[in-house]
Amino acid sequence: MTDTSVFMGTAILEPRNDMEFESHEAAYAFYKEYAKSAGFGTAKLSSRRSRASKEFIDAKFSCIRYGNKQQSDDAINPRPSPKIGCKASMHVKRRQDGKWYVYRFEKDHNHELLPAQAHFFRSHRSSDPLSNDVRMRRRKNSTTVSKLFSAYQNVDCLENFMKNQHDRGRSLILEPGHAQLLLELFMQMQEENPKFFYAVDLNEEHRLRNVFWVDAKGLEDYAYFSDVVSFDTTYFTSKYKIPLVLFIGVNHHIQPTLLGCALIADETVYTFAWLLQTWFIAMEERAPQVILTDQNDAIKAAVAAVLPGTRHYYCLWQILEKIPKQLDCLGTWHDSFMEKFNKCIYKSWTEDQFETRWWKLVDRFNLRDVTWVQSLYDDRAYWVPTFMRDISFGGFSTSSRSESLNAFFDNYVQVDTSLREFVEQYRVILGDRHEEEAKANFDAWHETPELRSPSPFEKQMLLVYTHEIYKRFQVEVLGAAACHLKRENTGVTETYSVKDFENNESYMVEWNTSNSDICCSCRSFEYKGYLCRHAIVVLQMSGVFSIPSKYILQRWTNAALSRHPIGEKLEEVQVKVRRFNDLCRRAIILGEEGSLSQESYYLALGAISEALKQCANLSNPVENETRADASATHVVCNDEEYQSIISSNNITPVPKINTSNKVARTLAACRNLGSTENGERNKEKVSQLEAACVKDGFQQVDPTDLTPPHTAIPMQFHSMIPALFHNHNVSPAQFHAHLHETHHTKDNV
């Protein structure tokens, strides 16, 4: 057998004694391909020439972990060695006719094989020059975030953080089999959704050092909620059993979203730089506006290097939690210190006022020589509220972990949670997050919050804010009645002292009448993203009866998942919300009818695709055609199959019809394609919707004939009806019964 016959398609045969090769280089090329398929690196162990002919007659190739480390233990700057006594090798010899054959083959290894990470081994990096080009692979991963990628290869960015050989040799401490467990999870997740992203970082010994992954939902959420991200290292620094770190965001319902997970080997600058860079690549190189982390010099340096345009702040609750440990010298003076400390932090209106109170506090408790206290002062711009303006922490900045969004994951991760248990819980975490978001979206579609006062501010935001934000904003509106203000000075910028009788505190509010800037010392807008009662009472007494648009963050509105900004006319937003809620109700009914059979599914999907194209053309023909083509998901149904479904059921596409009539006819057609029992059961419901469609009198358009559904429903449409796709505990009939009841207990739009 020659070397041309050992490859069968993409399968690599195992070396056998009857194999022949044209040269020892061809034999080594085969062994390398076999090793890459099996998951280990290779090396040329030895070769021998004939004394007479000077030609090669003998060669031996091995696993890179073959043999034992020869270097002395007392060597200066010892280099890491991968050798651990593995015996795996292939010995080849040359016959008289010039052919090479397998003389001896040792298959067994004494270490774990890594087939999915084989391309990281040095012996395999040159096998595909294109894939080894760092810049080329970076561009490929920016567009298709589904392929394995290691930012470790970006030597230019990360090599500077390698301070010594010890950094290179660190590796994850995992129990036997846990690395394979992770790999299986990643393969399953990526098989379910190709957008699942994961990356690994191997040390010089080709052992796992760091690993990162993020699911498709996390990538989708980040596209809408990339303004503030929390980088939580609590589970790692608190010495949990698994070295877990999390990237956490927050959606428009004030619910935590998982934007990435990682297991890391250490707290070096290199590790955090690799992790942040890999996460940045996964997020298609879109940096967050704000990132919140623990106070850590390594993280601080990594964020500055990888995310230079991002505003970096420390989590306030993490600093407050460190005080008892860092300042245990206070003893019985702890409560007195915290009282003065909180006054300095929360009630310093100006930087000069903070400086005065800080040094007075430090001197009173004799803390000038405490290194940690000095580090807090040096980093004051990273965590003191006085230095933070014109930003929003999206609900992340709180005074205790129990109140933070990060605490959601404490329900799943404890100190003794093993990696195996976390992997098993991972899908549960994702499922619970999807379920909570689906319920919040469902409530937003079918329930309208009740007005609790005649306040114009409350009425203004009724259909603008999501339910959870509206409830919190409503508390501020009602709390304005317990506030009394006093004007301190006048001019373009007016200053008010507002006494809050509910908590018996006074706050300072600055109001600029020329540009509608308002700022309160309680920092509600910075911390929570909506105005406080103190600002509201100042607006009210100044004759302003609507919230300035700059203080209505789109991320907290029902239009958070829209690609269009809400603009300044909130009345238009309210009208859009009403139209949106109505369309969602109709879409869910169409979804149930269209799912009764494969034929009705194709018909409903075709109608949705056609309607989507028509609506997109109405707003911006060129831009939206491009967007639709770029994000298209192709249904496995060709023209002939689609037309046969239509013709076999006597359904004729009708050109140039009223959009509402078209929807009604599609519903009727779907009903006819379904079973007789289901058709009779839903006849009354569909008839009601047909009448509603005609009665509403939507704007007429000129749609073309129905064509095979090649245009995808946009991402935001999927996120608007998650209950239909994610609520696995409720059957379609139960879901519709609840929807039908809700629909008839409220006034139709």
DANORFEN-V241854 format. One record per run of one state. SS is the DSSP state (A for helix, B for strand, O for the rest). FROM is the first residue (numbers start at 1). TO is the last residue. If there is no record, write none. Layout:
ss;from;to
SS;FROM;TO
SS;FROM;TO
This chain:
ss;from;to
O;1;2
A;3;5
O;6;6
B;7;8
O;9;10
B;11;12
O;13;19
B;20;21
O;22;23
A;24;38
O;39;41
B;42;49
O;50;55
B;56;63
O;64;65
B;66;66
O;67;67
B;68;68
O;69;83
B;84;84
O;85;85
B;86;86
O;87;88
B;89;94
O;95;99
B;100;106
O;107;114
A;115;120
O;121;121
A;122;125
O;126;128
A;129;132
O;133;133
A;134;143
O;144;150
A;151;153
O;154;154
A;155;161
O;162;164
A;165;169
O;170;177
A;178;192
O;193;196
B;197;202
O;203;207
B;208;214
O;215;215
A;216;224
O;225;227
B;228;232
O;233;233
A;234;237
O;238;243
B;244;250
O;251;255
B;256;263
O;264;268
A;269;282
O;283;289
B;290;293
O;294;296
A;297;306
O;307;310
B;311;314
O;315;315
A;316;326
O;327;327
A;328;346
O;347;350
A;351;364
O;365;370
A;371;378
O;379;379
A;380;382
O;383;384
A;385;387
O;388;400
A;401;403
O;404;404
A;405;411
O;412;418
A;419;446
O;447;455
A;456;460
O;461;464
B;465;465
O;466;466
A;467;482
B;483;489
O;490;492
B;493;500
O;501;504
B;505;512
O;513;516
B;517;520
O;521;523
A;524;528
O;529;532
A;533;541
O;542;548
A;549;551
O;552;553
A;554;556
B;557;557
O;558;569
A;570;594
O;595;597
A;598;630
O;631;638
A;639;648
O;649;658
A;659;673
O;674;675
A;676;696
O;697;714
A;715;720
O;721;721
A;722;726
O;727;731
A;732;745
O;746;749
